[in-house]
Amino acid sequence: MASLQEQAEELFEKLEGGREVLLFDYESGMILGGAGLEVPEDPEEAEVSGTIFAGSIGAAVKSYLQAMKTAGIDAPLEENIQMLGHLFTLMCPLEKVPGVMLLGSISAEDGNVGMLRLQIRQAAKTMSL
């Protein structure tokens, strides 16, 4: 079976207008794999920026879950889609790996948000360690 990194790279190649695919543990904020990321060349700088980025997204996921709990919504987080500047970003949990989220981003100019949603949701059903 392919590693999470290899699975992320395969998915990235399929995304029309793709900018990045990221797999992260939202509880710890650790990046588990990704493709298309603009990573600094210096290994220490890359580790710090990746940890900050994944930690920020992890904190956002935790706040969504807390808001759902506060609102009395007793259901898992199925997906979250956002438009950030010129990017559409969709994230959803991996079905086979609890606590791990899959995030995909596409260009709002070159990509198709409907296809992004279908591709990310399908990949989240099949990706595993």
C-alpha positions in Angstrom: 0.0 0.0 0.0 1.2 3.5 -0.8 2.3 5.8 2.0 0.2 8.8 3.0 2.8 11.0 1.2 2.4 9.0 -2.0 -1.4 9.0 -1.8 -1.3 12.8 -1.3 1.0 13.2 -4.4 -1.3 11.0 -6.5 -4.4 13.0 -5.5 -2.6 16.3 -6.2 -1.9 15.2 -9.7 -5.6 14.7 -10.3 -6.8 18.1 -9.0 -7.6 20.5 -11.8 -6.2 23.9 -10.7 -4.6 22.2 -7.7 -2.5 24.2 -5.4 -2.0 21.8 -2.5 -3.0 18.6 -0.8 -2.3 18.2 2.9 -2.8 15.4 5.4 -2.5 16.5 9.0 -3.3 15.3 12.5 -5.6 18.0 13.8 -5.1 17.0 17.5 -1.3 17.4 17.4 -1.0 19.8 14.5 1.6 17.6 12.7 1.7 17.3 8.9 1.7 13.7 7.8 2.0 14.2 4.1 1.4 16.8 1.4 2.0 17.8 -2.2 2.1 21.1 -4.0 3.1 22.9 -0.8 5.4 25.9 -1.0 8.0 24.6 1.5 11.1 26.7 2.4 14.4 25.2 1.3 15.9 25.4 4.8 14.9 22.2 6.7 14.5 24.0 10.0 12.4 26.8 8.5 10.3 24.2 6.7 9.6 22.3 9.9 8.6 25.4 11.8 6.4 26.9 9.1 4.7 23.5 8.5 4.1 23.0 12.2 2.6 26.5 12.6 0.4 26.0 9.5 -0.9 22.6 10.5 -1.3 23.7 14.1 -3.4 26.7 13.0 -5.6 24.4 10.9 -5.8 21.9 13.7 -7.0 24.7 16.0 -9.6 25.7 13.5 -10.9 22.2 13.3 -11.1 22.0 17.1 -13.0 25.3 17.2 -15.5 23.9 14.6 -16.0 20.8 16.7 -16.5 22.9 19.9 -19.0 25.2 18.1 -20.9 22.2 16.9 -21.0 20.8 20.5 -22.1 24.2 21.9 -24.9 24.3 19.3 -26.1 20.9 20.3 -25.1 19.3 17.0 -24.3 15.7 17.7 -22.7 14.7 14.5 -19.1 14.3 13.2 -17.5 17.1 11.1 -18.0 15.8 7.6 -16.4 18.6 5.6 -15.5 22.3 5.6 -15.1 24.4 2.6 -13.7 28.0 2.5 -12.7 30.6 0.0 -9.5 32.1 1.1 -8.4 34.9 -1.3 -8.0 33.2 -4.7 -8.2 29.6 -3.3 -11.1 27.2 -2.6 -10.1 24.9 0.3 -12.0 21.9 1.4 -11.1 19.6 4.3 -12.7 16.5 5.6 -11.6 13.6 8.0 -10.1 10.4 6.7 -12.6 7.6 7.3 -10.0 5.0 8.1 -7.6 7.1 10.2 -9.3 8.9 13.1 -8.0 12.4 13.9 -6.4 12.9 10.4 -7.8 15.5 8.1 -7.4 15.7 4.3 -7.2 19.2 2.9 -7.2 20.1 -0.8 -6.9 23.6 -2.3 -7.5 24.7 -5.9 -7.3 28.0 -7.7 -10.6 29.8 -7.9 -9.7 30.9 -11.4 -8.5 27.5 -12.8 -10.3 24.9 -10.7 -13.8 23.5 -10.2 -15.0 23.5 -6.7 -17.6 20.8 -7.4 -14.8 18.5 -8.6 -12.6 19.4 -5.7 -15.4 18.3 -3.3 -16.0 15.0 -5.1 -12.3 14.2 -5.3 -11.4 15.1 -1.7 -14.4 13.3 -0.3 -13.7 10.2 -2.4 -10.0 10.2 -1.4 -10.9 10.6 2.3 -12.9 7.4 2.1 -10.0 5.3 0.7 -6.8 6.8 2.2 -5.2 4.8 4.9 -1.8 4.2 6.7 
